[in-house]
């Protein structure tokens, strides 16, 4: 199982994980109790229960670079372009925007 911490506005928002059955994302209980929390995306609203999917959540898949930047990531870290979790963990530590994913393998 591979997993990564999901950070929103420099606050630990939750954990994304890859399992044999697919993927899961769960908000951190401390994050949910904060006064002004925002969801990671509109497709992942704030809730206690974990989200589960057979494939990478579209929001997180959208964070992965494309084009020439993806080619650089693939070559530098020797990651297969079909390994979406590997790409997410390698390339999304410092994304454009307010969401980051930090590998926790």
Long-range contacts (C-beta under 8 A, 24 or more apart in sequence): 2-85, 2-86, 2-89, 2-103, 2-105, 3-104, 3-105, 4-88, 4-89, 4-101, 4-102, 4-103, 4-104, 5-101, 5-102, 5-104, 6-40, 6-99, 6-100, 6-101, 7-99, 7-100, 7-101, 7-102, 8-37, 8-38, 8-40, 8-98, 8-99, 9-38, 9-98, 11-37, 13-37, 13-40, 14-40, 15-104, 16-57, 16-60, 16-88, 16-101, 18-85, 21-52, 21-54, 22-52, 22-53, 22-54, 22-55, 23-52, 23-53, 23-54, 23-55, 23-56, 23-57, 23-85, 24-50, 24-51, 24-52, 24-53, 25-50, 25-51, 25-57, 25-60, 26-50, 26-51, 40-99, 56-84, 56-85, 56-88, 60-88, 60-92, 60-101, 61-88, 63-88, 63-92, 63-95, 63-99, 63-101, 64-88, 64-91, 64-92, 65-91
